[in-house]
Amino acid sequence: MLKKNLGLNTICTHVGEIKDERFKGAVSPIYLSSSYEFLDVDIKRYPRYFNTPNQEYLSKKVAALENAQAALIFGSGMAAISHMFLAFLKRGDHLVVQNTLYGGTVNFIKEEFPKYGIHYTFTDGYKVEDFENAIQKNTTLIHIETPSNPLLTVTDIRAITTLAKAKGIYTSIDNTFASPVNQNPLEFGVDMVMHSATKYFGGHSDICAGAVASSNDIIERIWNVSKNLGGSLSDMTVWMLERSMKTMGLRVKTQTKNAMKMAKWLNKHPKVAKVYYPGLKSHPEHTLAKSQMRGYGAMLSFELKDDLDAYKFQKALSLIKSSMSLAGVESTVISPHLTSHALLSPEERAKVGISDQLIRFSVGIEEVKDLKHDINQAIMAI
Ligand SMILES: *Cc1c(COP(=O)(O)O)cnc(C)c1O
């Protein structure tokens, strides 16, 4: 038996290992069976029931990382979000959702909710008053994202859960940007925490997966919906995700340190108009971030000065790739107005503060001096 209260890197490395009793191999075996014994067994295992050996054991690692009783592993971050939402929202219910949010979540709500007769309100901002104003009599769930994509706003997790609990409303959080290395929202009273495991859990830009962690009761409620909707992850990928997660603590801590150095450097750069990073003292919610995060994460955004073309800048980078996704060991950049927020109108983008000069920067594990050099040479080239 593993002892309780293990440290981060020990959890990453060991919790949820499947012991190879037969051959004594050092790593978990992969069980690829999609068919298991049915008669006289305690657990009826089936991939879409989220309970094959690899799924069951990896969920223990995720739960341990979020100090949760239980977790489910999904085929994508959006599968995790959609199954979680549909477990807590039925026809006639109302969702209060933060306005600064991952673009795919926005699309899911706007495109799918009307078909199910589920109501929703996007808040005007990310302050607790904005959430309070958006609550209606039929609100059953509040969903927040902090730090948020792509402007790294920080929402007061304790204030939101206090507000929700007083009104008997459930709360969920997208903890993808912080990762469990930097933030554990269940400690502040959130009911459910979800991750796009495609990001820091995977960390090598080669896995698409998702996860939700919560209490046993809530995970069972989500599971009851998930087993009908499908959306489980194949065991081959579950196994790869286990391998990736062994180094998550090492990777994300290095990436977080690099991000802090890059944010400070960019903040003083003559060709940069503005930097968005919760670790900077100039960030409007720096003190709040400090009170709920162990580290400020490895995502930041910056605006280039108006005389620099953001598209040409990205093309001129040589080490740092432009990429849709984020959180890999390699540094990447993207223009949010061309990707995650492309479906919003220019007016809607302006309202949430996403300009054409904005670059979202996912900081990797490279040497900081090389990242600085690449940015400077790209600026010189254009
Ligand atoms: C990527 C991402 C998602 C969606 O995850 P997928 O694995 O792409 O489905 C959700 N939230 C955030 C913050 C993300 O970055």
The ligand as an ORCA input file, in Angstrom:
! r2SCAN-3c Opt
* xyz 0 1
  C      -7.728     22.426    -25.126
  C      -8.629     22.905    -24.077
  C      -9.896     22.345    -23.886
  C     -10.452     21.263    -24.803
  O      -9.698     20.106    -24.753
  P      -9.577     19.052    -25.981
  O      -8.686     18.019    -25.414
  O      -9.006     19.801    -27.154
  O     -10.950     18.575    -26.273
  C     -10.667     22.814    -22.846
  N     -10.229     23.809    -22.048
  C      -9.032     24.388    -22.211
  C      -8.623     25.481    -21.289
  C      -8.192     23.959    -23.223
  O      -6.992     24.540    -23.378
*
